[in-house]
Amino acid sequence: MKVLIAEDNQVWRDLLVKNLQRFGFDCVVADNGREAWEILCRDDAPRLVLLDWQMPEMDGLEVCQRIKRDENRGFTYVILLTSRDAKEDMVAGLDAGADDYLTKPVDAAVLGSRLRAAKRIVEAVPPKEWTKPQVPGYQVERLIGKGAFATVWEATREGDPPRVALKVLRVDLATEDVFGRFAREIEVMKRLDHPHIAHIYDSRIDQRLGYYAMDLIHGDTLDRYIKKHKPPGLDVIAIIADVCDGLHHAHGQGVIHRDLKPSNIMVDRDRRAKLVDFGLSKTMFWPPASEDSAETLDGAVIGSPLFMAPEQARGENERLDERSDIYSVGVVLYMMLLRRHPQKLVSKERWETIKQIAEGHVQPPTSLNPKFSRTLEAIIMKALHEDPDQRYQSAGAMAQALRDFLARRQRSGGTSDTTENA
C-alpha cells in the first residue's frame, strides 16, 4: 500500500521511509505541506497519510482539514506526527479530523502496529467511487468476488450480449509490485488458449484504471464446489485431471502457475475445471522484467504455503519449474479427497508452516485411511515426491495416470469412491 510521508526534516523523513519500507509499504514523500496537498489532489493519491504538524507553506493540521472537508474524496486515513505532546494539542489534531496521533520520537514497533491497523481500515473502506466501478465499454452489474487489491464483477460488454467476469484492480491501494503482477497476469493469460484456462478478452492498465475481462464461469471455486455438492471421489479425480490438462498447456507456453490452490480452480455447472489467477506465474522461456521484484529477491517465498512444493518453500525460485506445479496439484488432490494436508502440520504460523513444508515429509493416504486405493496413493505420492526428478515430469503425464485409474475403475465396475484397492 502507498503511504504519503509529509515531513520537512530530512533526517526524520529518511528514517520514516526506511521503517515503512521495512514494513512493506511504498512511500511517497513531500517536504512541505503544499507539496503534500498537490500529491493528495492526484488521481492516484495515497489513502494512508503521515503528516508532520509543523511544515513550511502549509502545516499538517491544515492539510488534514482540507482532506477531511473534501466531500468528493474517498476515505483517507491521516496520522498526525508531531513533537507536540500536550493534551490540548492531541485534542486539536483529532478535532481537525486526524484518525491517529503520534508524538516524536516514535518507537518503530509502535509505528508499525499503528500503520498495519490503519491499512486494515483503509482496505475495508473502498473508495467513494467504488460502490460500482465505472469501466468504459462495460455495464457493470454485481460484485462476485473481492481480494485485497482487486474486485471481480459480473458485467456485459457494450454491443456484445455474453456476460464476462471483470477483474478490476484497486489502483488506490496498488503498489508497484501489485501493478507489475497484474500486468504480468494479463500478459500471461493473453498467451494461453485452452478449455481449462479462463480466457481473457480485453484489458487495460494505467495509473487510473486496471482491469481485464475474462470468461464468466457459472460455478464455484473447487473448495466451495466440494463443500456444497460433496461429489464422489472419482469426480474429484476427473476434475483434477482437467486441471492437469490446463497446466500442461500453460507449461508448454513456458508458464508455471506457482500459486495453484483450490481457490484458483473454478468448477462450472458441467463440472469442468478452469484455472484462474496467474498473478504469481513465472515464465520459463521469456526473460523476467527487471522491475519485477518478486523475481529478483533471492530466497523469497512466493505462493500460498499450504500448497507449495518443498523447493518453493525453501525459496529456491530458480529451481521452480512445471514439476513444482505438479506437486501443488498433488496437494490439492490429497486435501480434496482426504480433507487433510499431506504433512502433519503442527503450527498455524506462516513461517513455521513454510519451514515444515520445506522438509517435504508426506504422510501416505493409507496412513490416514487404510482402505484408500493403493493405486491412487501411488499416483499422489509420485506427484508429492520431495525430489522433482522423481515426480511426474509433465502435467500431461499425471493427467494420463489419473485417467488410466478412472478407466480401470470403470472397467472393473468399481464404486464411486477411492477407498478400495485398485
HURAUR-V917175 format. One record per run of one state. SS is the DSSP state (h for helix, s for strand, l for the rest). FROM is the first residue (numbers start at 1). LEN is the number of residues. Records with the same first field share a line. If there is no record, write none. Layout:
SS=FROM-LEN, FROM-LEN
//
This chain:
l=1-1, 7-3, 23-3, 31-2, 41-7, 53-7, 70-7, 83-4, 96-4, 104-4, 125-3, 132-6, 147-3, 158-2, 170-6, 192-5, 198-2, 206-4, 216-3, 230-3, 253-2, 257-5, 269-4, 276-6, 284-9, 297-8, 308-2, 314-3, 320-2, 339-11, 360-5, 369-5, 384-4, 391-4, 413-10
s=2-5, 26-5, 48-5, 77-6, 100-4, 138-9, 150-8, 160-10, 197-1, 200-6, 210-6, 219-3, 255-2, 265-4, 273-3, 282-2
h=10-13, 33-8, 60-10, 87-9, 108-17, 128-4, 176-16, 222-8, 233-20, 262-3, 293-4, 305-3, 310-4, 317-3, 322-17, 350-10, 365-4, 374-10, 388-3, 395-18
//
